Amino acid sequence: MKKLLIPVLAAATIISAASCSKSSSGPSTPQAQVLYFNAWLAGLQLNITANTTAVPNGTNLGFLKNTGYQNITAGVAEDIAFIYASTTTKLIDTTVTFTASTHYSAFVTGVSPLAQIVTSDDLTAPAAGMAKVRFVNLSPDTVGYNLYVGANSVTATSVKYRGVSAYASVPATSSATVLASDPYSPPIQTTLSSQSFGAGKIYTVVLTGQTTGTGSAVNTLTIINNN
């Protein structure tokens, strides 16, 4: 790897979205599915609740971990809260009304102030022999980033903090370099090598941390397998 003008530590975490868990609601209740992701740069565990009820797999959720898709009641306002597990202090919450039979991801990021981002996830299959990839920038850096998978530009425009790119198709591969780079200062970059992107699979690449960060706040790329 070329020497960077600004030291950046790239760390890889590939996390598969777990199967949807059954909700306590009966089958006649319209449901959506939400994946919750802990990108709190303090690097600490979180508890996640929906209308004060613990989310399955959302207790003591570690840094850069996710719950997999979990059922939630659609069509009504749901209060989604991220809580510091050690003190039960509510860090941030957002009221969201979800659409039935739709997949979402809910991210919490930053240190102070924290931000919560809820995205709609398109899990329709890519073309034969292709994978689908999108980019979520949870780095509080003021710069925007482009994302590249191998020789394929996944985002053609600068994605700034809390920004989410459209999905892009990339050829399936068993060994690709993933690179998030500031297009105006290419030496500012974070990379992962030898990453697999399977045919028919859908991925979210998440950038966290900052170029000047330390510990859990160092620039890191994490890949979520959404299906």
N, C-alpha and C positions, 0 to 999 in steps of 0.2 A: 504494500500500500504506500502511496506517496505520502511524504511527510506533510502534515497539515500546518497551516500558518497559525491556526488556533487549535490547541490540543483538544481532541474529542475522543471520548471513550465510547465505542460501539458495543452494545451488549445485545445478545439475541435471546428472545423468549418466544417460543411458538406455542400458542395456547389454542386448544380446540374447544369450540363451543359445545357444551354438553347438551344432551337431549333435553327437550322440554319436559319439565316436571308437571305432574298433574296438579291442577288447582283444586282448592277445596270447593270452588263453585261447581254447580252441576253443569252437565253438558249443554244445557239450554242457555247458559249465560254466555254472551259473546266474549271471545277471548282474543287478546293480542299476545305477542311474545316479546320479551325484553331481555337483552343481555346487558349486564352491569359490569363496568370495568373500573378498577381502582388505579388511577394515575395521579393520586395525591403525592406530590413531590417530597413530602416529609418521609415517605417510604414506610408508613405505618399501616396497620390493619384497620379495616373499616367494617362496620355493620351496615346493612342496607335494609330499609323498610319501605313498604308501599302501604300508605294509609295506616301507619304504625304497626303493620304486621311484618314480621321478618321474611325477607325474600329467601326462597330455597337457595342453598349454596352461598348465601350472602352474609354469613356470620364469620367474623374474623377473616375477611377476604384480604389476602396479601397484596402487596404492591405489584402492579402489572399483571394481576390475575383477574379472571372474569368468572361469572357465575354460570355461563352457558345461557341459552334462551330459557326463560321462565314465563309461565302463563301469568297473565294479569287481566283483570276485567276491563273490557273495552267499552267505549261510549260514555264513561263517567269520569269525572276529575279524580285523578290519583295523585296523592302527594308522595313523591319519590325523595327519600332522605338518605344522605350519607352521614354516618355517625362514627365518631372516633371510638373504636372498640374499647380502648382501655379506660375511658372516662365516661362513656355514654353521652358525650357532648355532641349535639347535632351541629355538623359543620356547614351543611348547605342542604336546601331542599327546593324542589320545583314541582308545581302542580301541572300535570300533563293529562290530556284526554287522548287516549289511544284509539286507533281504528281497528275494528275486528279483523282477524285473519291477516294481520300485518306484523312484520318483524321490525324491531327497533334495537338500538344500542344506546345506553346511557353511560356517559363518561363523567368522572369528576377529576379535575386537574388543578394545578397551581399549588401555592402554599398560602399566601395571604395577599389579595383575596382569592378564594377558590372560585372555580367556574364549573358549572354543570352543562354538558352538551348532550342533547338527545337527537339521534339521527334515525331516519327511516332507512331500513336495510333492504335492498333489492336482491332477493335470493332466487330470482329466475335464472335458469341454467344458461351458461355461455354457449357459444357455438362449439361444435365438435372439435376436439383437440385443443381447446382453449381453456384458460382460467380467467376469472374476473378479479380485479384488484382495485381497491380505492385507498386513499390516503387521508388520515386524520392527523392534523398538526396540533398536538397538545403541548408544544414547547412555548413557554412564555417569551422567547426571543422576539424582538420586534421585526426580524427579517422574515420573509416568506421562503418557502422551500418547494423545489420540484422533487418528484420521486421518479426513480428509474428502476426498472426490473430488467436486468441484462442490458441489451441495446435498445430496449423499448421504453419510450417516455410514457409513464403512466399518467402524469399530469403535465399539461403543456403550459400551465399558468402558475404563478407563485401562490402557494397556499399559506396563508398567514395563521397566526395563533387562533385556535378554536375553529379553524376552517376545515371543511370536508370536501374532498374532490368528488367528481362523478366517478362511476365505475368505468374501468377500461379493460379491454380484453388483451391478454398476453398469451403467447404460445406456452403450452404446458412444457415444463422442464424439470429435471431432477437436480440441477445445479445452476442457480442464477445468483448474480450479485445484485443486492438491493441497495440503492444509494439514495439518501435524502440530501440535497445540496442547495445552498443559497445560490440562485442563478446569477446574482450580481457579485458574488464573491465565492467562486467554486471551491476554494480550499476549505470553506466552512461546510463540512459534510460529515455524515454518519453512514456507515456501511455495515451490511451483513453479507457474508459469502456463503456459497454452497447451499442456497435455499431451494426447496422443492415447491413447485406450483403444479398441482395435479389437474389433469383434464376434468372439466366439469365442476371444479372446486371454486369457492368464492372466499376471498381473503380481504382483511382490513389490515393495513400497515399503519402503525401508530408511532409517532415521534413524540418522546417526552424529554424533559430536562432542558438544559441550556448549555451553550458552548462554554460558559464561564462557571458552570455548576460543579459541585463536588458531591460525592456520595450518591444518593438516589437521585440527585438533581443534575447528574451528568447526562448529556444527550444519549438517548438509547432508542433503538428501533425494536418494536415488538410486533409480531405477526399473529393475528387472530384468524383461525380457520372458522369461517361462519357456517359451514355446512359439512 
